[in-house]
Amino acid sequence: MPTVTINGTKVEFEPGISVLQLAIDHGLEIPHYCYHQSLSVPANCRICLAEIWQPNARNDNKLEYLGKLVPTCSTPASDGMVVYTDSPRAIANQKSVMELLLINHPVDCPVCDQAGECHLQDYSYQYGRGESRFQEDKNKQPKKDLGPNVLLYSDRCIMCTRCVRFTREVTGTAELMVEGRGSHNQIDVFPGLALDNELSANVIDLCPVGALLDKDFLFQQRVWFLKKSACIDGITASGDNLFVEHNEGTIYRVKPRRNDDINQWWITDEVRYGWKFIHSEDRHDMPRIAGEDPFEVEQAREAWSIAEHETNRLAMSAVEAGDRLALMVSPMLTCEDAFLLVEWARKLDPQAIIGVGPVPFKGEDKTFGGGFTVSSEKAPNARGVRRVLGAVAPGFLESDDFMGALGKGVGCIALTGGYPSTWVTEPMVEAVGDTPLIMMDLLPNRLTDRAAVLLPTASWTEKAGTFENRDGVLQCFERAINPLDYCKGENQIALDLVTSLEDTSSPGYDAEAVRRRMAEIKGLESLAGLELPTVSDAPVESDMMLIDL
């Protein structure tokens, strides 16, 4: 297999790869700004220039210097090549490039949102001169509002053109351009346009400096305080891989986590900003029993015990009266939630009626020129819930059929929600009627208002579990933050309800242990061996070498 030696390290490669990408793939640092694996290669930032020696077939394959520094981003690797980015020539170029980039760059680091994850800071420390020789006045560039989500601080821009290439090559919407000449170059939107496509905020992640900033995150938190959790999109059926970034139980931003087979490097603005309901002031945070005074905070533990007992009492009363328990499992829940809830329902009533909750759709799927598809299906796990119910509750009903089955012969109904928006319709309210209702949900709606027992639940970021996306790909994820106040995940609620029935101590929810149990059931074998992604081994923005602060 052909090999290349980069700064003394010999690595093997498949023909066709560039020297820079080969270095990135093997964790070898070559500084770069304009290069991004998913975009075209303009080779315009020039900091990746390296000294390259190559065998000359006309001279007995002796190594010969190419005669000038060459951009590693656009130079294909070839067998026997020797690359130096730490030679005197390469180092002199790096220092010159950094000096040029910093000539007009403002000293905004103390107030810049990018501070702490800025590659201009990192490379200035690693490859810069340490002091400026520039004595003239700096050019002043304007701050621009590019669209609903993105601000541009033009004087921080280093003209890598990643954002411009993204709107041309990935979205095909081409809202951005380069205007001006020389040191007065600026990124701007075309007249009459705004950066307002479904993927617009991805340019913020692409920007290697503090030029393109997120309006929603602006001045909210210093990035070194944020913790990252590897999650999956819990709002649509896309299964996009995410980083949920949070501090002290509060989510501050959601960013894409690279997965070449699912979402590439991108996420939609809908997913990026659609988590706000998690911190809504309207969320249910304490169990409630109809006709009883609201529980006080000091009664939280007692409140849950009473609510669980009342839940089981209502269900058992219905079964003892010869009626059925009906359980609807929301497609917003995880596979583990579905499994444990059905397990609880079948313990009370082996003939329980089981159904899937309504699956929301909005518009139609939209595929951009770069191959990314925006999903019209707004439920993260409809297929996963159906997979689980098909294995443990054969004959389960779809939403409309489930609602049609409610009525005579059903003595207690348990409904789960978890939707970020209104999902209860008038036909649902009519179908439920006066039947005793147990609601497990996040936000108020017409059914939670009339429930006999309300059990406040956790969002997808507040629990670990497994989702199956629109393409049938199963992915597990970790919990990012603890559940709000006194809420519980549906998984833990189901476990507690079972132990309340059996009068035993409740086990803590362990997603991996539940998956192992599920994988032993015919039809759920594919849940075996799913690996939980972690921040350390999940691919981060690997086109840049990050420096630990």
C-alpha positions in Angstrom: 0.0 0.0 0.0 1.4 3.5 -0.8 2.7 5.6 2.0 3.4 9.3 2.8 5.6 10.6 5.5 4.2 13.7 7.3 6.5 15.4 9.7 8.3 12.1 10.4 5.1 9.9 10.6 4.6 7.4 7.9 1.0 6.7 7.0 -0.7 4.5 4.4 -3.4 5.9 2.1 -5.8 5.1 -0.7 -5.0 7.0 -4.0 -7.0 10.1 -4.6 -6.8 11.6 -1.1 -5.2 15.0 -0.5 -2.2 15.4 1.8 -4.3 17.5 4.2 -7.2 15.1 4.4 -4.8 12.3 5.0 -3.2 14.2 7.8 -6.6 14.9 9.3 -7.7 11.3 9.1 -4.6 10.2 11.0 -4.7 13.0 13.7 -1.7 14.8 12.3 -2.0 18.6 12.5 -1.7 20.8 9.4 -3.1 24.3 10.0 -5.9 25.3 7.6 -8.9 27.6 7.4 -10.6 27.4 4.0 -10.5 23.6 3.6 -13.6 21.7 4.7 -14.1 18.0 3.7 -17.7 18.6 2.5 -16.9 21.6 0.3 -14.8 22.4 -2.8 -11.1 23.2 -2.4 -10.2 26.9 -3.2 -6.8 26.8 -1.6 -7.0 30.4 -0.7 -6.1 30.7 2.9 -2.5 29.5 2.2 -1.6 28.5 5.8 -1.6 24.8 4.9 1.4 25.3 2.6 4.0 22.7 3.2 7.5 21.7 2.0 7.1 18.6 -0.1 9.8 16.2 -1.4 8.9 13.6 -3.9 10.7 10.6 -5.6 11.8 11.5 -9.1 11.4 8.5 -11.4 13.9 10.1 -13.8 16.5 10.3 -11.2 16.5 6.8 -9.6 13.5 7.8 -7.4 15.7 10.1 -5.3 13.7 12.6 -3.2 13.6 16.0 -4.7 12.1 19.2 -3.4 9.3 20.5 -5.5 10.9 23.9 -5.6 8.2 25.9 -3.7 5.7 25.5 -0.9 2.5 23.9 -2.1 -1.1 23.8 -0.6 -1.6 20.4 1.1 -5.4 20.8 0.7 -5.2 20.5 -3.1 -2.1 18.3 -3.5 -2.9 14.6 -4.0 -0.8 12.2 -1.8 1.6 10.1 -3.8 3.7 7.1 -2.8 7.0 8.0 -1.2 6.1 11.6 -0.7 7.7 13.4 2.3 5.8 16.3 3.8 7.1 18.9 6.2 5.0 21.5 7.8 7.6 22.1 10.6 10.5 23.0 8.3 11.9 26.6 8.4 10.2 27.4 5.0 6.8 26.1 6.2 7.1 27.8 9.6 8.0 31.2 7.9 4.9 30.9 5.7 2.7 30.1 8.6 3.9 33.1 10.5 3.5 35.4 7.5 -0.1 34.2 6.8 -1.1 34.7 10.5 0.5 38.1 10.4 -1.5 39.0 7.3 -4.8 37.7 8.8 -4.3 39.6 12.0 -3.4 43.0 10.4 -7.0 44.2 10.3 -8.5 41.8 12.8 -9.9 43.6 15.9 -8.8 42.6 19.3 -12.3 41.4 20.2 -11.5 38.1 21.9 -12.8 39.2 25.4 -16.3 39.9 24.0 -16.4 37.5 21.0 -18.7 34.5 21.3 -16.1 32.4 19.4 -13.5 32.9 22.1 -12.4 29.5 23.4 -13.2 27.6 20.2 -11.7 30.0 17.7 -9.1 28.7 15.3 -7.7 32.1 14.7 -6.8 32.3 18.5 -5.4 28.7 18.4 -3.3 29.2 15.3 -2.1 32.7 16.5 -0.8 31.0 19.6 0.8 28.1 17.7 2.0 29.7 14.5 1.9 33.5 15.0 4.7 35.9 15.8 3.4 36.8 19.2 3.4 40.5 18.5 2.2 42.8 15.7 4.5 44.9 13.5 1.5 46.7 11.9 1.5 50.4 12.9 -1.2 51.8 10.6 -4.9 52.1 11.3 -7.0 49.0 10.9 -9.8 48.8 8.3 -13.2 49.0 10.0 -15.9 46.8 8.5 -19.6 46.8 9.4 -21.7 44.4 11.4 -24.4 42.9 9.2 -27.7 41.2 9.8 -27.7 38.4 7.2 -31.0 36.7 8.1 -33.2 35.5 11.0 -30.5 33.5 12.7 -27.1 34.8 11.6 -25.0 38.0 12.3 -21.9 38.8 10.4 -19.1 40.8 12.1 -17.2 41.6 8.9 -14.0 42.9 10.5 -13.4 39.5 12.0 -13.8 37.7 8.7 -10.6 36.1 7.2 -12.3 35.4 3.8 -12.0 31.6 4.0 -15.3 31.6 1.9 -16.6 28.5 3.6 -20.0 30.1 4.1 -20.3 31.2 0.4 -19.4 27.7 -0.8 -21.9 26.2 1.6 -24.8 28.2 0.1 -23.8 27.3 -3.4 -22.7 23.7 -3.1 -24.8 22.3 -0.2 -28.1 24.3 -0.2 -27.9 25.6 -3.7 -29.6 28.8 -2.6 -26.6 31.0 -3.2 -27.6 33.9 -0.9 -23.9 34.8 0.0 -21.2 36.4 -2.1 -17.8 38.0 -1.8 -17.9 41.7 -2.7 -15.1 44.3 -2.8 -11.4 43.9 -3.5 -8.2 43.4 -1.5 -8.3 44.2 2.2 -11.8 45.6 1.7 -13.3 42.2 0.7 -16.5 41.4 2.5 -19.0 38.6 2.7 -22.5 39.9 2.0 -25.9 38.7 0.9 -27.1 39.5 -2.6 -29.4 42.5 -2.9 -32.9 41.6 -2.0 -32.0 38.2 -0.5 -31.6 37.1 3.1 -29.8 34.0 4.5 -33.1 32.3 5.3 -33.0 28.7 4.0 -33.7 25.6 6.2 -30.0 25.0 6.8 -28.8 28.6 7.1 -27.3 28.4 10.6 -24.8 25.8 9.5 -22.6 28.6 8.3 -22.1 29.5 11.9 -20.5 26.1 12.6 -18.4 26.4 9.4 -16.9 29.7 10.3 -13.5 29.1 11.8 -13.4 32.5 13.5 -15.9 34.8 15.2 -17.3 36.4 12.0 -20.6 34.5 11.7 -22.4 34.3 15.0 -25.7 32.8 16.2 -28.2 35.4 17.2 -29.8 33.0 19.6 -26.6 32.1 21.4 -25.1 35.6 21.3 -23.6 36.6 24.7 -25.4 33.7 26.4 -22.6 31.6 27.8 -18.8 31.2 27.6 -18.1 28.1 25.6 -15.6 26.7 28.1 -18.4 26.4 30.7 -20.5 24.2 28.3 -20.7 20.4 28.5 -21.4 18.4 25.4 -23.7 15.4 25.2 -24.0 13.2 22.1 -27.7 13.0 21.2 -30.1 12.3 18.3 -32.7 14.6 16.8 -35.8 14.3 19.0 -38.0 16.7 16.9 -38.1 15.1 13.4 -37.7 11.7 11.9 -34.3 12.4 10.4 -32.2 10.9 13.1 -29.7 13.7 12.8 -26.7 13.3 15.1 -26.3 16.2 17.5 -24.3 17.7 20.3 -26.5 19.2 23.0 -24.4 21.8 24.8 -25.5 22.7 28.3 -24.4 24.0 31.7 -26.0 23.6 35.1 -29.1 21.9 33.7 -29.8 24.5 31.1 -29.4 23.9 27.3 -27.7 26.8 25.5 -27.3 25.5 22.0 -27.6 22.4 19.8 -24.9 21.7 17.1 -24.5 19.0 14.4 -22.4 15.9 15.1 -20.9 14.5 12.0 -22.4 11.3 10.6 -21.6 10.8 6.9 -24.5 8.3 6.4 -27.3 10.3 8.0 -26.8 14.1 8.3 -23.3 14.6 7.0 -22.1 17.7 8.9 -25.4 19.5 9.0 -28.7 20.0 10.9 -31.7 22.0 10.0 -32.5 25.3 11.8 -35.7 23.6 13.0 -33.7 21.1 15.0 -31.1 23.6 16.0 -33.7 25.9 17.6 -36.6 23.6 18.2 -35.6 22.5 21.7 -36.8 25.7 23.4 -40.0 24.0 24.7 -37.8 22.0 27.1 -37.3 25.1 29.2 -40.8 26.4 28.8 -42.3 27.9 31.9 -45.6 26.1 31.0 -44.1 22.6 31.5 -45.7 20.3 34.1 -43.3 19.8 36.9 -45.4 18.0 39.6 -47.9 15.1 39.6 -51.5 16.2 39.8 -54.7 14.3 40.8 -58.1 15.6 39.8 -60.1 16.9 42.7 -57.1 17.1 45.0 -55.2 20.2 46.1 -51.9 20.8 44.2 -48.9 19.2 45.8 -46.3 21.5 47.3 -42.6 21.2 46.5 -41.9 19.7 49.9 -44.3 16.9 49.0 -42.6 15.8 45.7 -41.6 12.3 46.8 -45.0 11.7 48.5 -46.7 13.2 45.4 -45.2 10.7 43.1 -46.0 7.8 45.4 -49.7 8.9 45.7 -50.0 9.5 41.9 -48.5 6.2 41.1 -50.8 4.4 43.5 -53.8 6.3 42.0 -52.7 5.4 38.5 -52.6 1.7 39.3 -55.8 1.9 41.2 -57.7 3.4 38.3 -56.3 0.8 35.9 -57.0 -2.1 38.2 -60.5 -0.9 38.9 -61.3 -0.9 35.2 -59.9 -4.4 34.7 -61.7 -5.8 37.8 -64.9 -4.3 36.4 -64.4 -6.4 33.2 -63.2 -3.5 31.1 -59.9 -2.9 29.3 -56.9 -0.7 29.9 -55.9 1.3 26.8 -52.4 2.6 26.4 -51.2 4.9 23.6 -47.5 5.1 23.1 -46.3 8.4 21.6 -43.9 8.3 18.6 -41.9 11.0 20.5 -40.8 8.4 23.1 -37.8 6.1 22.9 -37.9 2.4 22.2 -37.1 1.7 25.9 -40.0 3.9 27.0 -42.4 1.9 24.7 -41.1 -1.4 26.0 -41.4 -0.6 29.7 -44.8 1.1 29.3 -46.3 -1.9 27.6 -44.7 -4.2 30.2 -46.6 -2.2 32.9 -49.9 -2.2 31.0 -49.7 -6.0 30.3 -49.1 -6.7 34.0 -52.3 -5.0 34.8 -54.3 -6.2 31.8 -52.9 -8.9 29.6 -55.5 -8.0 27.0 -54.8 -4.2 27.2 -55.4 -2.3 24.0 -52.1 -0.8 22.8 -51.7 1.9 20.1 -49.3 4.3 18.6 -49.8 8.1 19.0 -50.4 10.4 16.1 -47.4 11.1 13.9 -47.2 14.8 12.9 -46.3 15.8 9.3 -45.6 19.3 8.0 -45.2 19.9 4.2 -43.2 17.4 2.2 -39.6 16.2 2.4 -37.1 18.6 0.8 -33.7 17.5 -0.6 -31.0 20.1 -1.2 -28.5 19.9 -4.0 -25.8 18.7 -1.6 -27.9 15.6 -0.7 -29.3 16.7 2.7 -33.0 16.0 3.2 -35.3 18.0 5.5 -37.8 15.6 6.9 -41.5 16.4 6.8 -42.2 13.8 9.5 -42.0 15.4 12.9 -41.7 12.4 15.2 -38.3 10.9 16.0 -39.3 7.3 16.7 -42.5 6.3 15.0 -40.8 3.3 13.4 -39.0 2.4 16.7 -42.2 2.4 18.7 -43.9 0.3 16.0 -41.0 -2.1 16.0 -41.3 -2.6 19.8 -45.1 -2.8 19.8 -45.0 -5.3 17.0 -42.7 -7.6 19.0 -44.3 -7.2 22.5 -47.9 -6.2 21.6 -48.9 -7.9 18.3 -52.0 -6.4 16.9 -51.3 -2.9 18.2 -53.4 -0.1 16.6 -52.4 3.0 14.7 -53.6 6.3 16.2 -56.9 6.7 14.4 -57.9 3.0 15.0 -56.8 3.4 18.7 -59.1 6.4 19.2 -61.9 4.5 17.4 -61.5 1.6 19.8 -62.0 3.9 22.9 -65.5 3.7 24.2 -67.6 0.9 25.5 -65.4 -1.8 27.1 -62.5 0.6 27.9 -62.5 1.5 31.5 -59.2 3.4 31.8 -57.0 5.2 29.2 -53.3 6.0 29.5 -52.0 8.5 27.0 -48.4 9.6 26.5 -47.3 12.8 24.7 -44.0 14.5 24.6 -44.8 16.6 21.5 -43.3 20.1 21.3 -46.5 21.6 20.0 -50.2 21.2 20.1 -51.2 17.6 19.2 -54.6 17.0 20.9 -57.5 17.4 18.4 -61.2 17.7 19.0 -61.9 14.1 17.8 -59.3 12.8 20.5 -61.1 14.7 23.2 -64.5 13.3 22.1 -63.0 9.8 21.9 -61.7 9.9 25.4 -64.9 11.3 26.7 -65.5 10.7 30.4 -63.3 7.6 30.7 -60.8 7.9 33.5 -57.7 9.3 31.9 -54.0 9.0 32.9 -51.8 11.5 31.1 -48.1 11.4 30.9 -47.0 14.6 29.1 -44.7 17.6 29.1 -46.9 20.6 28.3 -50.5 21.6 29.0 -53.3 20.7 26.6 -57.0 19.9 26.6 -56.5 16.4 27.8 -54.0 17.2 30.6 -56.6 19.7 31.9 -59.2 16.9 32.4 -56.9 14.0 33.3 -57.7 12.0 36.5 -54.0 11.7 37.0 -51.3 13.8 35.4 -47.7 12.5 35.5 -45.1 15.1 34.3 -42.6 13.6 31.9 -39.1 14.3 30.6 -38.0 15.5 27.2 -35.7 13.5 24.9 -32.7 15.5 26.2 -33.5 14.5 29.7 -33.3 10.7 29.2 -31.2 8.1 27.5 -32.7 5.8 24.9 -33.0 4.7 21.3 -34.6 6.2 18.2 -35.2 4.7 14.8 -35.2 7.2 12.0 -37.1 7.4 8.7 -34.6 5.1 7.0 -34.9 2.4 9.7 -31.5 3.2 11.3 -31.5 2.5 15.1 -29.3 4.9 17.1 -29.0 5.2 20.9 -28.1 8.4 22.7 -27.2 9.6 26.2 -29.0 11.9 28.6 -27.8 15.5 28.3 -29.4 17.1 31.4 -31.4 16.0 34.4 -35.2 16.1 34.1 -36.8 19.4 35.0 -37.7 19.8 38.7 -39.8 16.8 39.7 -40.4 15.3 36.3 -39.5 11.7 35.3 -38.8 9.9 32.1 -41.6 7.6 30.9 -39.1 4.8 31.3 -38.7 5.5 35.1 -42.4 6.1 35.5 -43.2 2.6 34.0 -40.6 1.0 36.3 -42.0 2.8 39.3 -45.6 1.8 38.5 -44.6 -1.8 38.3 -42.8 -1.7 41.6 -45.7 0.1 43.1 -47.9 -2.8 42.0 -45.5 -5.3 43.5 -44.7 -3.2 46.6 -40.9 -3.5 46.0 -38.2 -0.9 45.7 -37.9 0.8 42.3 -34.8 0.2 40.2 -33.1 3.1 38.5 -33.5 3.2 34.8 -30.6 1.8 32.8 -31.1 2.2 29.1 -28.4 -0.4 28.2 -29.8 -3.0 30.5 -33.3 -2.5 29.0 -31.9 -2.8 25.5 -30.3 -6.1 26.4 -33.6 -7.4 27.7 -35.3 -6.2 24.5 -32.7 -7.8 22.2 -33.7 -11.2 23.6 -37.2 -10.8 22.1 -37.9 -12.0 18.5 -38.1 -8.9 16.3 -35.9 -6.7 18.5 -32.6 -8.5 18.0 -31.3 -5.5 16.1 -31.1 -3.6 19.4 -28.3 -5.8 20.5 -24.8 -4.3 20.3 -25.9 -0.7 19.7 -23.0 1.5 21.0 -23.6 4.7 22.9 -21.7 7.6 21.3 -19.6 9.7 23.6 -18.1 13.1 23.1 -14.6 11.7 23.1 -15.1 9.2 20.4 -17.8 10.8 18.4 -16.5 12.7 15.3 -16.4 16.4 16.2 -15.5 19.1 13.7 -12.5 17.0 12.7 -11.6 19.3 9.9 -10.0 21.4 12.5 -7.5 20.4 15.2 -8.9 21.6 18.5 -6.6 22.8 21.3 -7.5 22.1 24.9 -7.6 25.3 26.9 
